[in-house]
Amino acid sequence: MIEEQIQNLTEKVNQLTQLVYELSKAITPCEQSSVSNHHVLTDIEGAMRITGKAKPTIYANARKGIIPHYKRGNKLYFYEDELYKWIEGGKQDCYGINSEEMLKEIRQRVHHLPSNNR
């Protein structure tokens, strides 16, 4: 009886191991495509392609120090992996607030009329 249970558990563990292995193979290419592992230098055109932003926006963000960049003379340079990390760093967590915090925030935004105007 115990031997059968051990055998059953061993089979289940093997199935789970195989499933995890298959999932890790499926996830890894996606992660590699979203964040480049290569420290490749690019110019303003490459930054525009990666970020999807217009040239004036890239220049303005670089001037303000918002976007990671390097300047040599009058030319801006960017590393692709740093741009991808910068983009990922802007992720908005829409579920990061619990219901109590949300209710408190809503109550702070409500403005009541003075009692003499009711």
N, C-alpha and C positions, 0 to 999 in steps of 0.2 A: 504494500500500500504506500509506504513512504517512498520506496524506490520509484514507483509510478509518478508520484507527485514531483520528485526531483527530476525525473526524466521530462515531465511536462514543463516544468519551470526552465529547464535547460533549453528545450526547444523554443520556448517563448523568448528567452534571452537572445538566442541565436537569430530569431526573426527580427527582434528589435535592433540588434546590432546591424543586420543587413539593411534594415530600413534607414537607420541613421547614416550608414555609409552612403546609400543611394541619395539621401537628402543632402548630405554634405557635398557630394559631387555635383548636384543640381544647383546648389546655392553658390558655390565658389565662383563659377564663371560670371554670375550676375554681380557679385561684389567686385570682381576684378574689372568689369566694364564700367562700374559706377565711379570707382576711384582708381586712377592710374597708379601703378606701382613704379612707374618710371619718372624720374626727375628730369623731365624734358623741358627745355627752354622754348618759349614761344614769344611772338610779338603781339601787337595790339589786335591784329586780325585773328590770331588764335584765341586771344582772350574774348573777343567778340563772339567767336564760334562757340566757345565753351560756355560762356555765361548767357549768351543770347541778348546781350545788351548792346546799345548803340555806342559808337566810338566816343561821342561827347560824354556819355554817361560813364564810360570806363575812365576817361581822362579826369572827370570830376571826382569820381570815387578814389582814384589814385592820389589826386591832389589833397583830398581830405584824409587820406590814410585809411580808407575803408577797405579797399581791396589790396591783397598782398601783391607787391610789385617791386621792381628794381629799376633804377634809372641810371643810365650811363650817357652823359651828354644830354641831348634832347630826345633820346629814344627811351621808351618804356619796354621793359621785359617782364615776363611772367613765367612761372613754372606751372605746368599743367596740373600736377598733383596738388599744389597749394591752392589753385583755383577750385578744384573739385572739393577739397577740404573746406574751403571758405564757403562754398555753396551749401555743403552739408551742414555747416555750423549754423546756418540760418533756419534750420528746421523749426517749425512752430509746433509746439505740443498742445494740441487742441483739447486733450483730455487730462491735462496736468492739474486741473483745478477740481476739487471735490464739490459736492452739492452745497455744503455749508459755506465754503468760501465764495461760491457763486451767489448764494442768497445774500451774504453780507455785502458783496460788491453791488448787487442790484439795489439793496436798501440804501446804500450810500449815494446812489445816483438819483433816488426819488426825492423830489423837492416838494414840500408841502406848502400850501398857502398859509399865510398868517391867519390866526383864529378870527380876527375881526372881518376878514373878507369872505368867510364861509357862508 
